[in-house]
Amino acid sequence: MGVQLLAVVATVALAATATAVIMTLVNATLGAKAGVREQLTGLDLSEHGEEAYFGEQGATPVPGVALGGGVIVSSAAPASANAVVTS
């Protein structure tokens, strides 16, 4: 039982170390995350130039409008609770 536990711990340590090294290299060269614009547009459109879903299952609602075109990414200051308007 002790040898098996040692093997499991060693395997987890090796996998974690290898993953950390690989991700460090990827982040230093290519980057592991898509940019904000690509994420809001949708990676299916920005990476492949086509929509992943058709019809009402997530397709672009209006031609020429990105999927995340109306999403607010950041603002200078958070809105106060009194300024929030619900419709």
C-alpha positions as protocol buffer text, in pm:
chain_id: "A"
residue {
  index: 1
  type: MET
  ca { x: 0 y: 0 z: 0 }
}
residue {
  index: 2
  type: GLY
  ca { x: 284 y: 241 z: 82 }
}
residue {
  index: 3
  type: VAL
  ca { x: 454 y: 184 z: -254 }
}
residue {
  index: 4
  type: GLN
  ca { x: 129 y: 245 z: -441 }
}
residue {
  index: 5
  type: LEU
  ca { x: 66 y: 567 z: -248 }
}
residue {
  index: 6
  type: LEU
  ca { x: 420 y: 684 z: -326 }
}
residue {
  index: 7
  type: ALA
  ca { x: 364 y: 604 z: -695 }
}
residue {
  index: 8
  type: VAL
  ca { x: 38 y: 803 z: -700 }
}
residue {
  index: 9
  type: VAL
  ca { x: 200 y: 1103 z: -529 }
}
residue {
  index: 10
  type: ALA
  ca { x: 497 y: 1089 z: -767 }
}
residue {
  index: 11
  type: THR
  ca { x: 266 y: 1068 z: -1069 }
}
residue {
  index: 12
  type: VAL
  ca { x: 59 y: 1366 z: -955 }
}
residue {
  index: 13
  type: ALA
  ca { x: 376 y: 1567 z: -886 }
}
residue {
  index: 14
  type: LEU
  ca { x: 522 y: 1482 z: -1227 }
}
residue {
  index: 15
  type: ALA
  ca { x: 197 y: 1566 z: -1408 }
}
residue {
  index: 16
  type: ALA
  ca { x: 160 y: 1898 z: -1222 }
}
residue {
  index: 17
  type: THR
  ca { x: 520 y: 1997 z: -1291 }
}
residue {
  index: 18
  type: ALA
  ca { x: 501 y: 1903 z: -1658 }
}
residue {
  index: 19
  type: THR
  ca { x: 172 y: 2090 z: -1698 }
}
residue {
  index: 20
  type: ALA
  ca { x: 317 y: 2401 z: -1532 }
}
residue {
  index: 21
  type: VAL
  ca { x: 622 y: 2394 z: -1760 }
}
residue {
  index: 22
  type: ILE
  ca { x: 412 y: 2345 z: -2074 }
}
residue {
  index: 23
  type: MET
  ca { x: 166 y: 2622 z: -1981 }
}
residue {
  index: 24
  type: THR
  ca { x: 453 y: 2860 z: -1901 }
}
residue {
  index: 25
  type: LEU
  ca { x: 601 y: 2796 z: -2246 }
}
residue {
  index: 26
  type: VAL
  ca { x: 263 y: 2836 z: -2418 }
}
residue {
  index: 27
  type: ASN
  ca { x: 190 y: 3162 z: -2233 }
}
residue {
  index: 28
  type: ALA
  ca { x: 535 y: 3297 z: -2321 }
}
residue {
  index: 29
  type: THR
  ca { x: 499 y: 3219 z: -2691 }
}
residue {
  index: 30
  type: LEU
  ca { x: 141 y: 3193 z: -2815 }
}
residue {
  index: 31
  type: GLY
  ca { x: -77 y: 3282 z: -2519 }
}
residue {
  index: 32
  type: ALA
  ca { x: -324 y: 3040 z: -2370 }
}
residue {
  index: 33
  type: LYS
  ca { x: -631 y: 3265 z: -2381 }
}
residue {
  index: 34
  type: ALA
  ca { x: -808 y: 3434 z: -2668 }
}
residue {
  index: 35
  type: GLY
  ca { x: -839 y: 3811 z: -2661 }
}
residue {
  index: 36
  type: VAL
  ca { x: -1152 y: 3987 z: -2539 }
}
residue {
  index: 37
  type: ARG
  ca { x: -1262 y: 4078 z: -2892 }
}
residue {
  index: 38
  type: GLU
  ca { x: -1230 y: 3717 z: -3009 }
}
residue {
  index: 39
  type: GLN
  ca { x: -1420 y: 3589 z: -2705 }
}
residue {
  index: 40
  type: LEU
  ca { x: -1704 y: 3836 z: -2752 }
}
residue {
  index: 41
  type: THR
  ca { x: -1726 y: 3768 z: -3124 }
}
residue {
  index: 42
  type: GLY
  ca { x: -1724 y: 3397 z: -3059 }
}
residue {
  index: 43
  type: LEU
  ca { x: -1429 y: 3169 z: -3122 }
}
residue {
  index: 44
  type: ASP
  ca { x: -1623 y: 2979 z: -3386 }
}
residue {
  index: 45
  type: LEU
  ca { x: -1639 y: 3297 z: -3594 }
}
residue {
  index: 46
  type: SER
  ca { x: -1298 y: 3444 z: -3513 }
}
residue {
  index: 47
  type: GLU
  ca { x: -1103 y: 3118 z: -3543 }
}
residue {
  index: 48
  type: HIS
  ca { x: -1295 y: 2930 z: -3813 }
}
residue {
  index: 49
  type: GLY
  ca { x: -1497 y: 3198 z: -3990 }
}
residue {
  index: 50
  type: GLU
  ca { x: -1827 y: 3016 z: -3945 }
}
residue {
  index: 51
  type: GLU
  ca { x: -2100 y: 2980 z: -3685 }
}
residue {
  index: 52
  type: ALA
  ca { x: -2116 y: 2667 z: -3475 }
}
residue {
  index: 53
  type: TYR
  ca { x: -2495 y: 2676 z: -3440 }
}
residue {
  index: 54
  type: PHE
  ca { x: -2770 y: 2755 z: -3686 }
}
residue {
  index: 55
  type: GLY
  ca { x: -3118 y: 2895 z: -3641 }
}
residue {
  index: 56
  type: GLU
  ca { x: -3218 y: 2994 z: -3290 }
}
residue {
  index: 57
  type: GLN
  ca { x: -2956 y: 2781 z: -3116 }
}
residue {
  index: 58
  type: GLY
  ca { x: -2695 y: 3054 z: -3075 }
}
residue {
  index: 59
  type: ALA
  ca { x: -2651 y: 3189 z: -3425 }
}
residue {
  index: 60
  type: THR
  ca { x: -2570 y: 3555 z: -3479 }
}
residue {
  index: 61
  type: PRO
  ca { x: -2904 y: 3733 z: -3432 }
}
residue {
  index: 62
  type: VAL
  ca { x: -2858 y: 3999 z: -3702 }
}
residue {
  index: 63
  type: PRO
  ca { x: -2614 y: 3993 z: -3995 }
}
residue {
  index: 64
  type: GLY
  ca { x: -2307 y: 4200 z: -3914 }
}
residue {
  index: 65
  type: VAL
  ca { x: -2361 y: 4196 z: -3536 }
}
residue {
  index: 66
  type: ALA
  ca { x: -2126 y: 3995 z: -3317 }
}
residue {
  index: 67
  type: LEU
  ca { x: -2267 y: 3757 z: -3058 }
}
residue {
  index: 68
  type: GLY
  ca { x: -2124 y: 3961 z: -2771 }
}
residue {
  index: 69
  type: GLY
  ca { x: -2161 y: 4300 z: -2933 }
}
residue {
  index: 70
  type: GLY
  ca { x: -2385 y: 4431 z: -2656 }
}
residue {
  index: 71
  type: VAL
  ca { x: -2182 y: 4300 z: -2364 }
}
residue {
  index: 72
  type: ILE
  ca { x: -2018 y: 4559 z: -2139 }
}
residue {
  index: 73
  type: VAL
  ca { x: -1663 y: 4443 z: -2068 }
}
residue {
  index: 74
  type: SER
  ca { x: -1552 y: 4712 z: -1826 }
}
residue {
  index: 75
  type: SER
  ca { x: -1650 y: 5053 z: -1695 }
}
residue {
  index: 76
  type: ALA
  ca { x: -1471 y: 5334 z: -1517 }
}
residue {
  index: 77
  type: ALA
  ca { x: -1671 y: 5296 z: -1196 }
}
residue {
  index: 78
  type: PRO
  ca { x: -1936 y: 5050 z: -1082 }
}
residue {
  index: 79
  type: ALA
  ca { x: -2293 y: 5175 z: -1100 }
}
residue {
  index: 80
  type: SER
  ca { x: -2463 y: 5252 z: -772 }
}
residue {
  index: 81
  type: ALA
  ca { x: -2757 y: 5040 z: -662 }
}
residue {
  index: 82
  type: ASN
  ca { x: -2995 y: 5333 z: -719 }
}
residue {
  index: 83
  type: ALA
  ca { x: -2878 y: 5377 z: -1079 }
}
residue {
  index: 84
  type: VAL
  ca { x: -2967 y: 5024 z: -1187 }
}
residue {
  index: 85
  type: VAL
  ca { x: -3267 y: 5021 z: -1419 }
}
residue {
  index: 86
  type: THR
  ca { x: -3457 y: 4701 z: -1488 }
}
residue {
  index: 87
  type: SER
  ca { x: -3685 y: 4659 z: -1783 }
}
